[in-house]
Amino acid sequence: MFPRPKYDLKIRPFVGKPIIKVLIGQRRVGKSYLLRLIRDEIISKGDSNVDIIHIDMEKDQFRDIKTSVELSDYLNEKTSDTSKKYVLIIDEIQEIDGFEKSIRSFGSESNFDIYITGSNSDILSGELATRLSGRYIEIPVFSLDFNEFCVFHDKAATTETLELYQKFGGLPFLIHLPMEDDIIYEYLKNIISTIVYKDVIGRYNVRNVHFLESLIQFTADNIGNILTAKKISDYLKSQKINIAVSTVLDYLTFLENSKIIHAVKRYDIKGKKLFEIGVKYYFQDIGIRNALTGYKATDIGKIMENIVFHHLASHGYDVLVGVNQQQEIDFIGKKKNEITYIQVAYLLSEESTINREFGNLTAINDNYKKMVVSMDPHSQNTVSGIEHWNLLNFLTSFK
């Protein structure tokens, strides 16, 4: 059991408190693992007045709990002793229809310490969010960042380890598998299938499975590109797939809700407003993306962008794509009222590339941090006040 300190810091202040802890993230990113760490710590304290109830909806023994009524019946039977305190852990709670009714009821009891995990963001868009306003905390969970990857795999933070991370991503279960392409990608393809069929097709009653598969493949091929529903629809029509723009938007939303992809909106730096049309999509885990497209050296720029996005998002940054008149800034990271502008480039070997990447940043007329991240082994300190970071250093040091 390896610790994940950045999540521990987020969860710990609420342990034992009458507030519902909701861990949201793509399947297999380690939500249940984090709760097992909390559970084991509670058990280690040896408090005989505390009972732990752990319901894992992916296990067959809980297959009869399908509705909020059945969940309440089960919990009432297990928690009849009102003198005790109960730690309630429910994994993949979206599998229980109407679960929010039961959670709302037990969450109002002072002797309950409740933790739930979900693989779909819209579990917080309904009655749970409405009725429990101020009584739950949402904690987004991501696959391993590069530092965590090094710890889990017992490897030093080297360029060789970074290449493994670029190829295979950071799903925690990979520590149990040989680092071989065929084995890793077969596992990742099974995860993709589970997400697509359980969290998208099953949850939203998707009928056009072929289109959904084409859409996720197209998104994987186009990470880092500005996309619109119309652009995607037009491309699919060129492939003899005739789909309405509204359907494209719906299916993209389904994929976003499942957390397999993230939409990053564009922000007008000068006008200080979000653009309504055109977003970039990045995968929650770069290994999942590579399992769809194959790992190709020609995609290194896209892969770097996705990894930088993942690093920022998993460290609590709100991430946007910047637009400064006609110039694009790859990422704007916002955290604690501070802003960082980031350009991502493979290598700064040509003068035109240097001028473009640094020039886009120097054109921004404010005093926030600005940096270029590249694979160049020897990064410079600053260029016109703009920091130059090697990707390896960025992933190990920038927080």
N, C-alpha and C positions, 0 to 999 in steps of 0.2 A: 504494500500500500504506500504510494508516494504522495506526499502532500502537494497541494496546489495553493500556495500561500495567497495569491491575489483573490481567490474565491473565498478562502478562509476568512480574510479580512472583511469581505462583504457579508458573509453569513453570520459570523461570530457575534456581532453586536445584538442580533435578534434571537439567539439561541435561548430557549427557556422563556421567551417573552410571548404574550398573547397576541401575536401577529403572525399571519400566515405567510410562510416563506415559499415563494413560487419560483422554481428553477426552470427556465425556458431555453430550449436549444434543440438543434437537430439530433436525431437519434444517434446514439453511440459516441457522443462527444464527452461523456463522463458525468452526466447529471446524477445518476444513481450512485456512482463511485463517490462523489462528494458527500452524498447523504450517508453512505456507509461509513465514511470517516467520522462524521458527526455522531452517528449511531454508536460506533465502537468507542468513541470518547465518552459518551454518556454511560455506556455499559461499564467502562473501566472505573468509573467513580463509585460503582457498587451501591447505589442508592436503591434499597429494597422497596421504596415507596413509589418508584418510577417503573411503569410498564411501557415497553416499546411494541408498537403494532406496525408491522411493515407489510404493506400490500403492493406486490409487484404485478401489474396487470398483464405483463408478458408471460407470467407463469401460469401453468395449467390449473394449479390449485385454486386460483381465484376466478376461473372462467364463469362461475355462476353469478358474479357481481357485475351486472350489466347496466343497472339503473341506480339512480340516487336512493330509491327506496330500498333496494337490496344492499347498497352500501351502508345505509343507516341501520338496517336490521343487523348486519354483521357487526358494526361498531357498537351498537347498543348491547349486544351479547358479550362483547369483549371488554366493555368498559363499565360494567354495572357497579363496581366498587367506587363510590364517589369520594372516598377518602384518599384515593390514589391520584397521582399525576400520570398523564398519558402523553407519550411522544408518538405522534401519528405520522407515518411516512407512506405516501402513495406515489408509486412510479407510473408514468404514462397515464395520467388521470383522464386524458381526453377519451380513453376507451370506455368510460362510464357515462352513459347518457344522463344529462341533467345533474352531473356531479356537484354543481355549484350549490344546489339546494341543501345537500347534506353537509358540505364543507362550511357553508354559512352558519348552519345550526351548531355544529361542533366547534367551530371557530369562536363562537360567542361564549363558550364555557371557559372559565379561568384556569381550569386544570388540564387544558389541552395545549400542547406545543406541536403545531402542525407544519409539515413540510410536504410539498407536492412538486412533482416534475411533469413537464409536458413537452411534446414535440411539435406543437402547433400554436402559433402566436395568437390565433383567434379564440383560444380558451379564455383569454383575458378581455375579449371585446364584448362579452355578453353580460349576463346577470352577475357573474362573479365580480367584475369590475364595478358595475353599477351599485350593487348592494354592499360591497366590502370596501368602498372608497375609504382610504386611510387606515384600513385594517389588514392590508397585505403589502408585501414588498416583492417586487419582481427582480430576479437576478438572472441576467442573460449568461448563458454558459456556451463557450466556444471549444473547439478542439484544441489540442495542445499548441501553445506558441512555441517558438524555437527553443527558448530556454527550458521549457518544460519537456520538450522532445529530448533534449540532451540529457536531462535528469532521468526520464523514464527509460531511455535506451542506454544509459550509462556510457555516454560518449562525450568527448570534449567538443567545445564549440569551434569546429574547424570548417574549412571550405568543403571537405569531404562529407562531413555530417550535414552541412547545409544542402548539399546536392541531394542527399537522401531525403531530407525534409521537403525540398522542392519537388521531388518525384512522387513521394508517397504520402505527404501531408501528416497530420497530427492526430488521427483517431487513436485513442489510448490503447485499444486492443492490439494494435500492431506490435506491441512488445512481445506478444506470444507467437509471432510468426517470423519465419526467416525473411530477411530483407531481399527477397527475390521478386522480380517483376510479375511473373505469372501468378505467384501465390498471393501477393499483396493485392494486385488488381482484381483477381477473382473474388477475394473477400470484399473489396470496395464495391464491386459490381453487385454483389448480393445486398449490400447496404442500400445502394441506389434503388434496387428493385423493391426492397422493403419500404423505403420512403415513398416511392412513386405509387405503389399499390395500396399501402395502408394509410398513409398520411395525405395522399392527394386523391387517387381514384376512389378508394373506399369512403373517405370522409366527405368528398364533394360529389359523389355519384358521377364521376367523369365518364362520358360515353366514348369520346373519340380518343382512345388510348394511343393510336398511331400518331395523331397530331401532338399529343402531350410528349411523347418520346422524341418526336422531331423538334419540338420547341426546346426541350432541355438540352438536346444535342446542339442546336443552333446557339443557344445561350452559352454553352461551354466553349464553342468555337469563337465566340465574340466577346469574351470578357475584356473589359477595358474600352470597348467601343460604345459610342453613344447610340442607343437604340430607342425606337419608338414602336408602338404596336403596329402602326401602319407599315413601317419599314420591315418588320418581321413578317407581317401578313403578305406584303408584296414579294418578299423572298420565297415564302412558302408557296405562293401561287406559281412562281417560276419553277418550283419543283413539283407542280401539278397537285398541290395541296391547297384547296380553296377554302379559306377560313375567314370569317368576319373579324374585323378589328376588335369588336366587343368581346368576342370569344378569346382572342389572344390576350386581352387585358385580364379577363377572368382567370385564365390558366396561369398567367404570370403571377397573379395574386395568390393562387393556390400554392405555387412553388415557393413563393416568398413566405407564406404562412408556415410551410413545412420546414423552413429555415435552411433548405438546401442552397438557396441563393439569397443574396441581399441586393436590394436596389439602392443605388447611391444617386441622390438628386444633384442637379446642377444649381450653383449659387452665383448670382451676379454680384461680384465683389464691389463694384462701384455703385450699383443701384441698390445693393443690400436687400435682395429679394430672391426667392426661389423661382426657377423656370418651371413652368407647368408641363412642358413637353420635353422628352428626351432624358433618359437616365442611363447610367452604366450599371451593369450587373456583375457581381463577383460571387464566387462560391464560398460557402462557409468553410469548406476544407479543400485545399488545392489537390489533395490526393483523389477526392471524389471527381473533381473536374478532369484530372489526367486519366482516370479510369474510363471516362466517357470518350475522350479524344485521342488518348495515347500521349505519352510524354515525348515531346519533340524539341530538339535544341532550338529550332526556329521560333518556338513559342516563349523563349526565355523572358522576353519583355513583358508579355501578358502574365506569365507566372510570377515574375517579380512584383508586378502591380497587385496581383491578388494577395500575395504574401504580405505586402506592406499594408493593404487594406485590413487583412485579418489581424495583423499586429495592432493596428490602431484601434479597431473595434473591440478586440478582446481585452485591451487595456483601458476601456471605458471612454474612448473618444467618440464623439458624434462626428461622422465622416460625411463630407460633401465633396463634389467636384467643383472646382473654382472656374469661373469665367470672368476674365478681365478684358472687356471690349472684345477683340477678336482672338485673344490669347487664352489658352486653357491651362489651368493648374491641376495637376493630377488629383491632389487631395488637399482638402482643408480639414484639419483635425481640431475639434473644439473640446476643451476639457477645463473645468473649473475657471471659466471666464478667460481662459488663455487660448490663443489661436496659433497653429503651426501650419505653414504652407509647405507642401512637399511635392517635388518633381521626382519621377522615377525614370531612370535611363539605364540601359544595359551597360554600355561603356562610353566614356567621354573621350573617345580616341580621335574624333574629328572636330575641327574648329567650329563647323556649322552646328554640331550637336551641343557643344559647350555654350555657344552664343544663344541657341534656342532655349535650353533648359535654364540657364542662369538668367538670360534676358527676360523670360516670362516672369521670373520672380522679382527682378529689379524694377520691373514696371509697376509693381504693387506699391502704392504710396501709403504705407503704414509701417509701424515699428515692431510688428510681431515677428516671431522666429520664422526664418525661411531656410529650407535645406534642399539639397539635391542628393538622392540616394542612388548609387550605382554599384556595379560589380567591380569597379576598378580596385585593385588590391591595395593601392596606396592613395588614400583620399587626402585631399588638401584640407587645411584647416578652414579657411574661408576664402571666398571670392566676392569682392565688393560687399562684404558683410554677410554673404550667404554661406551657410555651412555646407560642407561636402562630406557625406557619410558613405562609407562602404556598407553594403547591405548586411554583412555579417556583424559589423559593429552596431548598426542600427537595431537589428533584432535582439542583440544581447544587452544593449545599454539604454536604448531610448524608451522611456516610460512616460 
